[in-house]
Amino acid sequence: MDSIGRNAVVIGGSIGGLLAARVLADRYEQVTVIDRDALPEDAVDRKGVPQGGHAHALLITGRMKLEALFPGLTNELIAGGAVRFDPGRDLLFHQMGAPRVAYTSGKLGISLSRAFLEHTVRRGVAALPNVEIRDGLTADGLTGSTGRVTGVELDDGTTLPADLVVDASGRSAGRADRWLEAFGCPAPPVGTVKIDVGYTTRMLRRRPGDRMLDDALLYLMAAVPPHDKRAAAVFAVEGGRWMVTLGGWHRSHAPVDPQGFDKFAAELPSPHVAELLERCEPLSDGDARKFTYPQARRRYFEYLAQPPAGYVAIGDAICSFNPLYGQGMTVAALEALALGRSLDRCRSASSAMARRYYRSAAKAIATPWQMATGGDFAYPETVGRKPFGADVINRYARQVMLASHVSVPAHRALLEMQHLLAPPSSILHPMTVVRSLLAARCSPARR
Ligand SMILES: Cc1cc2nc3c(=O)[nH]c(=O)nc-3n(C[C@H](O)[C@H](O)[C@H](O)COP(=O)(O)OP(=O)(O)OC[C@H]3O[C@@H](n4cnc5c(N)ncnc54)[C@H](O)[C@@H]3O)c2cc1C
């Protein structure tokens, strides 16, 4: 395919920026990715991605979209130590007071650390002949004129001219609004949902082949709203490790000191995490890591009648989801693919292209945003704009969750919805409704 332009610049070399670079490399002669961090040679956490040391689930749709962008990536990650699992059988999901009934879904999931995923994707992007990744460089502003962005100002005083600038600078990308407004480009409206989520994480040594109670390789726990706000995730990841993340909504956070952490685990509604903590060696002494996430944040670029030409945002720079739903990386992949399609259609980084892209991105965001924020409003402390019908949907979803304790079809319906393999409307299929309402009565959590 003929190239669409000479050069594209991506601000931010994390998952969103790397996926954008992959798509742009097929369409621009030269792509430059800049990141303010010194990017590590190995799969280790870094300052610019402080969430990286905490449990990151890659949804099945996310894995498939990454595979479409980097053919062979799944096998490369498994060969490097990512743990393969069946999300119906090997992931024990304890929700609404009991675990979902196990079944073989036939879907391939991979469990790995965020650092390992980013490292492997970065290696794939760095190997592309027309992509340059420049680290230790901070974007300080944009250049342009009314309605058009023409480049990026760097902290070393130089400017990188670009036909297209992709802003993948993460949750704090709101500052780009000021950069844009400086030359008359409108900033998008912003919506927030206050959830006060906290993550506290410890790593444990995992013996080869080790599993948790009930043969689980992964464990997720979401307590029963509205009074219990706790959550937990345990993932077997590469490098012979268990990653144990404890926390919850609205300041129901786990302590960082080992005794407090163990106590939080011991009081969870199932013994899985406490049992693991008791028998596996911790990989570091001292306090656990903590990350707090006050609010989900969405920038509604699709509402702009005329978004600036030469500039688009991607990933958390558009929408930062409540991390407890594990959606951010998958949505970034969907947006990267949408960007490629929009560029192919418009053949230039025009305002019309940006509008088309933001509309597609909004479609990719709509379902996960509605699922996450809708779920968050099961807690009365949540502040923000409640999605239409959230209370009714939450009441019904609760029945499907109870049904999933005993009914494979109910578990399958939830699994496919949560992994973005089926739309939320799939749980409203009349057959699913009837089956779920009947099965919910038999849930052990009812007793
Ligand atoms: C605690 C937590 C847990 C999460 N768990 C999951 C999960 O289970 N599953 C999932 O899919 N997602 C999860 N997410 C979301 C996920 O981390 C992000 O969606 C994903 O990293 C994509 O983000 P991004 O690339 O858009 O931005 P980020 O990952 O935030 O990266 C932004 C990049 O931009 C760079 N940068 C910032 N400003 C500048 C600048 N001015 N100049 C140059 N470089 C700059 C930073 O150094 C960084 O590399 C979680 C998030 C949090 C907070």
The ligand as a Gaussian input file, in Angstrom:
#p B3LYP/6-31G(d) Opt

LIG

0 1
 C       -3.646000      -0.576000      38.781000
 C       -3.992000      -0.831000      37.348000
 C       -4.279000      -2.104000      36.911000
 C       -4.635000      -2.331000      35.588000
 N       -4.992000      -3.584000      35.197000
 C       -5.319000      -3.813000      33.906000
 C       -5.692000      -5.104000      33.478000
 O       -5.853000      -6.023000      34.274000
 N       -5.930000      -5.293000      32.155000
 C       -5.858000      -4.270000      31.237000
 O       -6.080000      -4.487000      30.045000
 N       -5.536000      -3.017000      31.624000
 C       -5.271000      -2.764000      32.922000
 N       -4.932000      -1.504000      33.323000
 C       -4.886000      -0.429000      32.304000
 C       -3.598000      -0.517000      31.498000
 O       -2.474000      -0.416000      32.339000
 C       -3.572000       0.579000      30.409000
 O       -4.803000       0.624000      29.763000
 C       -2.493000       0.277000      29.395000
 O       -1.240000       0.369000      30.004000
 C       -2.508000       1.208000      28.180000
 O       -2.148000       2.429000      28.600000
 P       -1.464000       3.540000      27.678000
 O       -0.392000       2.974000      26.828000
 O       -2.551000       4.269000      27.008000
 O       -0.852000       4.487000      28.804000
 P        0.221000       4.182000      29.929000
 O        0.419000       2.735000      30.118000
 O       -0.155000       4.999000      31.102000
 O        1.562000       4.750000      29.305000
 C        1.804000       6.107000      29.064000
 C        3.229000       6.229000      28.535000
 O        3.453000       7.563000      28.142000
 C        4.706000       8.016000      28.653000
 N        4.568000       9.477000      28.785000
 C        3.681000      10.142000      29.568000
 N        3.800000      11.471000      29.379000
 C        4.775000      11.646000      28.445000
 C        5.349000      12.789000      27.817000
 N        4.933000      14.038000      28.100000
 N        6.338000      12.596000      26.923000
 C        6.782000      11.329000      26.619000
 N        6.276000      10.241000      27.182000
 C        5.262000      10.373000      28.077000
 C        4.869000       7.246000      29.967000
 O        6.226000       7.152000      30.356000
 C        4.287000       5.888000      29.580000
 O        5.247000       5.059000      28.989000
 C       -4.637000      -1.243000      34.650000
 C       -4.349000       0.037000      35.088000
 C       -4.070000       0.261000      36.424000
 C       -3.865000       1.667000      36.874000

